[in-house]
């Protein structure tokens, strides 16, 4: 047999029962400064689609068998969401128990750091949901949305998770926070899962969103019967959500006591989304411009994280990190083994919320 498969540890001829019995998550072997990773698909023609990290990679068929494969060069330290793109659908990897929703899977190179507390989730698994469900009809924003609330360890400081539906239905944040609190890695908290209706409109430095959260949503949480310390509000967001979280800390300082943002879209300006290259504008965007006016952030704790493979994001994030610290915020900076991908943000979410809540520690 050609060593295409043998060097990844697969026995027998591709397409045989022995071969498929050994199939599992994508396998990696060292290659230069990174890894060669083998993706397998059984059946029809397909390509491997990646979330933000790479363009789709076409798969090759092995002879006349039902085996389709792609050997993908990956850098050191990468965790990535992927799916198989066929003629009629996008599908999760049936050989990989680590999924993200019904049609996506997660692969990691062998040197990617572990993500404790996040259980593998198969494509057919149904994630647990918080029992408390609030119907929020917003007079300021318009429309209705369902907000879930979950007291972890009996409840405590309020952690507002932007893009809350992703953390409910794609990645089991409720389970992960329960495990982290049970292990003593963070204090008891109350999670509020806030879904977005229009991310670009709501998260683009929009004061109406945060006025509505303050005046409409948080009173609903207070009246829900769930223990929640609303005087300690930590906002956690990713991408545009991370931008909005930092904006809230700047413009609503009496509301927000801490921020955990991963891969925040600090390139954003009011004009950026209409440009051919949204990231090509002023470094640090609107948030950096606001920070240059030196607001007093001495009471704020901010944890910044961005994927180490997000090369174009790094200058924007680095400037905002520096300016926030110069404005007096207590700042933590880290880099995840990922691109612009929620699979890489999961560990940072738990770690950074815990750090934000650990007042008195650097």
SVG drawing of the C-alpha trace seen along z (x, -y; Angstrom):
<svg xmlns="http://www.w3.org/2000/svg" viewBox="-42 -63 53 69">
<polyline fill="none" stroke="black" stroke-width="0.4" points="0.0,0.0 1.2,-3.5 2.7,-5.1 0.1,-8.0 -1.9,-6.1 0.6,-3.8 2.6,-6.7 -0.5,-7.9 -0.9,-4.4 -3.7,-3.0 -3.7,0.8 -4.8,2.6 -5.9,1.3 -7.9,-2.0 -11.6,-1.3 -11.5,2.1 -13.3,3.0 -10.0,3.1 -9.1,-0.3 -12.5,-2.0 -12.5,-0.2 -9.3,-2.2 -10.7,-5.5 -10.9,-8.2 -10.3,-12.0 -7.8,-13.5 -4.3,-12.1 -1.1,-14.2 2.5,-13.5 5.4,-15.9 6.2,-17.9 8.8,-20.6 7.9,-23.2 4.3,-22.0 2.2,-18.9 0.8,-17.0 -2.8,-16.1 -4.9,-13.4 -8.7,-13.9 -10.8,-11.0 -14.3,-11.0 -16.3,-7.9 -18.7,-8.1 -19.2,-10.9 -16.8,-13.6 -16.0,-16.3 -13.7,-19.0 -12.6,-20.0 -13.9,-23.4 -12.2,-25.3 -13.5,-28.1 -11.4,-31.1 -8.0,-29.4 -7.9,-28.2 -9.7,-28.0 -11.5,-24.7 -9.1,-21.8 -10.3,-19.4 -10.2,-15.7 -8.8,-12.9 -10.3,-9.5 -8.2,-6.4 -8.6,-4.4 -12.1,-3.1 -12.8,-2.8 -15.2,-4.8 -12.2,-6.5 -11.7,-10.2 -8.7,-11.9 -6.8,-15.1 -3.4,-15.6 -3.4,-19.1 -0.3,-21.1 -1.0,-22.7 1.2,-25.0 2.3,-24.2 -0.3,-24.8 -3.6,-24.9 -7.2,-24.0 -9.7,-24.4 -13.4,-23.9 -14.0,-22.0 -16.6,-20.2 -16.9,-18.1 -18.5,-20.0 -20.3,-17.7 -22.5,-18.6 -25.6,-18.9 -24.6,-19.6 -22.0,-20.4 -21.4,-17.6 -19.6,-16.8 -16.8,-14.2 -18.5,-10.9 -15.2,-9.5 -14.5,-12.4 -16.3,-12.5 -15.4,-16.2 -18.1,-18.3 -19.5,-21.8 -23.2,-21.6 -24.7,-19.1 -22.5,-19.8 -19.1,-20.8 -16.2,-19.0 -13.0,-20.1 -9.4,-19.0 -6.3,-19.9 -2.6,-19.4 -0.8,-17.2 0.9,-20.2 -2.3,-22.3 -2.9,-22.9 -5.6,-20.8 -9.0,-22.3 -10.1,-20.9 -13.8,-21.0 -15.1,-21.0 -16.5,-17.5 -16.5,-16.0 -19.9,-16.6 -21.1,-14.4 -23.1,-15.6 -26.3,-13.9 -25.8,-15.0 -28.3,-17.4 -26.7,-19.9 -28.3,-20.6 -30.0,-23.9 -30.5,-26.2 -33.9,-25.7 -34.5,-29.5 -35.7,-31.1 -36.5,-34.8 -38.6,-36.2 -37.2,-39.7 -39.2,-42.0 -37.1,-45.1 -38.6,-48.5 -35.2,-50.0 -34.1,-47.3 -37.3,-45.9 -38.2,-42.3 -38.2,-39.4 -35.5,-37.0 -35.1,-34.2 -32.4,-34.7 -31.3,-31.7 -29.9,-32.1 -27.9,-29.5 -26.6,-29.8 -23.3,-27.9 -22.5,-26.7 -25.5,-28.5 -24.9,-31.7 -22.8,-34.8 -21.3,-37.6 -23.2,-37.9 -21.3,-36.8 -23.0,-38.0 -22.1,-35.7 -22.6,-37.6 -23.6,-35.3 -25.2,-33.2 -26.8,-30.8 -23.4,-29.6 -22.4,-28.8 -25.7,-27.0 -26.0,-25.0 -22.5,-24.6 -20.2,-24.6 -21.4,-23.3 -20.5,-26.4 -23.0,-25.5 -21.3,-22.1 -17.8,-23.7 -18.5,-26.4 -20.1,-23.9 -17.0,-21.7 -14.6,-24.7 -16.5,-25.9 -16.8,-22.4 -13.0,-22.1 -12.4,-25.4 -10.9,-27.1 -13.4,-30.0 -16.0,-31.3 -19.7,-30.6 -21.2,-32.7 -24.5,-33.3 -24.4,-32.9 -26.7,-35.0 -26.7,-33.7 -27.6,-36.7 -28.4,-35.7 -27.8,-38.2 -30.5,-39.1 -28.2,-41.2 -24.6,-41.0 -23.3,-43.7 -25.9,-46.2 -25.9,-45.3 -22.2,-44.8 -20.9,-47.7 -20.3,-50.1 -24.0,-50.7 -25.2,-52.5 -28.8,-51.3 -27.8,-47.7 -26.1,-48.5 -28.8,-50.9 -31.3,-48.1 -29.3,-45.5 -29.0,-47.9 -32.6,-49.1 -34.5,-46.1 -32.6,-42.8 -30.9,-43.0 -34.1,-43.9 -35.6,-40.7 -32.7,-38.7 -33.1,-40.4 -36.8,-39.3 -36.2,-35.8 -35.7,-34.2 -32.1,-33.2 -29.4,-34.5 -27.3,-36.9 -25.0,-39.7 -25.7,-42.4 -23.3,-44.8 -20.5,-42.6 -21.1,-42.3 -18.5,-40.6 -19.1,-40.8 -17.5,-38.0 -17.5,-38.3 -15.7,-37.2 -15.0,-38.9 -17.6,-41.6 -18.9,-40.6 -15.5,-41.3 -15.5,-44.7 -19.0,-45.4 -17.8,-44.2 -14.9,-46.6 -17.1,-49.4 -19.5,-48.8 -16.7,-49.1 -15.7,-52.4 -19.1,-54.0 -21.1,-52.3 -18.4,-52.2 -21.0,-52.0 -22.5,-48.9 -19.4,-46.8 -16.8,-45.7 -14.8,-43.3 -14.3,-42.2 -13.1,-38.9 -12.7,-39.3 -11.3,-36.9 -10.2,-38.0 -12.1,-41.3 -12.8,-43.1 -10.7,-46.2 -10.3,-47.1 -13.9,-48.3 -14.9,-51.8 -18.3,-53.0 -17.1,-52.9 -15.1,-49.6 -17.9,-47.2 -18.5,-49.0 -14.8,-48.8 -13.3,-46.2 -10.8,-45.5 -12.4,-46.1 -9.2,-45.4 -7.2,-47.9 -8.3,-51.0 -6.8,-52.8 -5.0,-50.4 -7.2,-49.8 -10.2,-51.3 -12.8,-53.2 -11.9,-51.7 -8.2,-52.8 -9.4,-56.3 -11.6,-56.4 -8.8,-55.0 -6.4,-57.8 -8.6,-60.2 -7.3,-58.5 -10.5,-57.5 -10.0,-56.5 -10.1,-52.6 -8.5,-52.1 -11.3,-50.0 -11.6,-47.8 -10.1,-44.3 -9.8,-43.3 -8.5,-39.9 -7.5,-40.1 -7.0,-37.0 -6.5,-36.5 -5.5,-33.5 -1.8,-33.4 -2.6,-32.6 -4.7,-35.7 -1.9,-37.7 -3.9,-40.6 -5.8,-40.9 -2.7,-41.2 -1.7,-44.8 -5.2,-46.0 -5.4,-43.9 -1.9,-44.8 -2.6,-48.6 -5.9,-48.3 -4.2,-46.2 -1.4,-48.8 -3.8,-51.7 -6.1,-50.0 -3.3,-49.4 -2.0,-53.0 -5.6,-54.2 -5.2,-52.4 -7.0,-49.1 -5.6,-45.9 -4.9,-43.9 -4.1,-40.3 -2.9,-39.4 -2.7,-35.9 -2.6,-34.2 -4.6,-31.1 -3.5,-28.2 -6.1,-29.0 -7.3,-31.3 -10.6,-33.2 -12.4,-30.3 -14.7,-29.6 -13.0,-26.2 -9.9,-28.1 -11.6,-30.6 -13.2,-28.0 -10.4,-27.6 -9.7,-31.4 -13.3,-32.0 -13.2,-30.0 -9.6,-31.1 -10.2,-34.8 -13.6,-35.0 -11.9,-33.4 -9.1,-35.9 -11.4,-38.9 -13.3,-37.8 -10.1,-37.2 -9.8,-40.7 -6.7,-41.5 -4.6,-39.2 -2.4,-40.5"/>
</svg>
